[in-house]
Amino acid sequence: MEALADLRERDLWHFMRQLCFSLGAHRVPAAVWREARAPQLAEILLRFRPGEASTDLAIRLLEKIGYKDQAKKLRKSTEKEKGRWEENDDELEEFFKCPQCPSKDLTIKIQPELPWDHIEGHYRLNCTKAGSFRCCVTDLIFDVNAPVALTYCFDSWSQNLNEEHRKQWEIVGPLLNIQADPEEAVAAVHFPHFLCLEGKGCSEIYLAHFGEKGMSLEKPDSVGPYHVELKNLTPCPCGAVLKKSRFEGKIKAHAITLLYWEHRYKYTLRFYLLPNDSSLKQAVNKRELLSHKVQNPSQTMQPLIIGSHFVLKSTPGLSIYPKKLQFKYPPTDRHIQYLELYLEFMEDVLELVLLEDDTNDLVWKAFIKQEEWIHADFHPVIVRSTALLGHRGSSERSFSKTCFLHCFISSKPWITY
């Protein structure tokens, strides 16, 4: 944000201090906010307050530390930007599109609000008229027939779906808890799923509800390429599951990749291969708070089979471990596997290629230019706190041992397909 660049060093420190109090001191370690500068403040704001909420919070904090002119300027620019979004929602983030799963999207794309007393992962949507609205963060779709206030959040599968149920049911979408006021204004809710149905229906998809008596299952009113519809909203955690017995392990899923530069170590990248689940993307984004996201093709070239293994080709001189990675839904947010890559040197272009282990089919590739990875105007936060870093030889290293990225440099044309 340009408004933050105008702050003097002491005022920047006061802004960060107020930001920590607003977000919760435990969520932004002291080692980060003590050394943060304007680029990092903007990134922290966007991580914890997506969309308009980050700007609203910045305006409040600028006014609180006495920068009323900057707050006023930021408010005016926000109003202009808001009008522009209302005129054209095509500039909002694109949703996942699979060539094998055609669909017509007639919804209105909406960036949700976050309350001032924001609780982590909670969102709010005030629908002032009837229509079909699609949340850009959770991918939920709400069909409403009257004005309604919607509050919703991601919930935890690991805390609700026990091990016995996991043997029978495959998680195929995020678990979400939705509250509506008034409830009768909601005609239907469309819960996202990441199955690749190839334009066909599926009778084995259910919606799992979790209440005081445990899990209950309900057949959805309809099943679409990316969502399952529920017409009678219930105020409890709910998400899509698939009965495993009919598929014999051949469950196709839409997959995405996420790539982050760990700037504490100059040539270290972390690569994630995940089902297209908005709650998993959010969990990774929070984990990588101190890293820089590298822009690359996010979705794979084709749907992937859950449980299958993948490898990437590599060149000599790269630290690689192990040689295979299984594509699956993680048991918890803390056990999301990532692939780690360490480069001894950086050439002009880095090419990454992901192959299916059994068939050697190409499923994803990316060409990353050096300037896209290491930005000249990006000033990383130097963290000196051992409490934040932890013991790199223990938990962080043991995590990286679970999987590692295989890659190769484009100047080494020895790979054949």
Summary of the structure (lengths in Angstrom):
residues: 417
radius of gyration: 22.4
end to end distance: 44.8
largest distance: 63.4
contacts: 1219
relative contact order: 0.10
helix: 28%
strand: 29%
